[in-house]
Amino acid sequence: MITVEVNKKQVKIPSKYSEIKVSEFTSYWKILQKYDLLQEEDIIKRDSDEMDCTLEIVAHMLDIKPEDVNKIPYDKAYEVIKVFNNMLERDNFKDDYSGWTFTHNGEGYYFPKLSLDKMSFGEYAEVKQLEAILGKDVSNRFDFIPQQMAILCRKSGEGKNDFDREEREKEFENLTMDIVMRFAFFLSKWNLLLSKSTLISTEKAQVSERKLAIS
């Protein structure tokens, strides 16, 4: 955490993913998604969106009203912006995190293997359904990850019916973002493998159809 003095008050703000819970990060993510920061057609609008987004992020991090951001010293606002940007860029997640272990509230959990050899088809369907229904809106991207983790992440030796799913979901809402980001990267690798296997199966089916047509 980094302490910033604003209006004679000491405010602690997170400086890395391990210092912010997924429930807190979700609020920042929703702010970012309100603005079109990547569009190239209207540069004036983009610049305006960037400023409005920055003001809202700074206000949220300092727990003040957006209109009060204009009253704080520039160097303090810049410090907060710099911390936020560094937090987003600091960690470099590259591994597939297959079978990766983590500790939460003193308990050890593990990610599934990319092969999903210990998962039932019903659990697989639940994870994909959450993604299909809730993942349509990009602003909801981190809302349902604790639910997916409650399905896929287990303690050592724990079976499907050995715990209360709803309680596990609530517990995982307090996971820190360093763990959640690793799980998000695990899911992206998993989805990539699934899409490749589906593509291969589709190509094989098309070859078989052509052979049947020829014969």
Buried (B, 14 or more C-beta within 10 A) or exposed (E): EBEBEBEEEEBEBBBBBBBBBBBBBBEBBBBBBEBEEEEEEEEEEBEEBEEBBBBBBBBBBBEBEEEBBEEBEEEBBEBBBEBBEEBEEEEEBEEBBBEBEBEBEEEEBBBBBBEBEEBEEEBBEBBBEBBEEBBEEEEBBBBBBBBBBBBBBBEEEEEEEEBEEEEBBEBBBEBBBBBBBBBBBBBEBBEEBBEEEEEEEEEEEEEEEEEEEEE
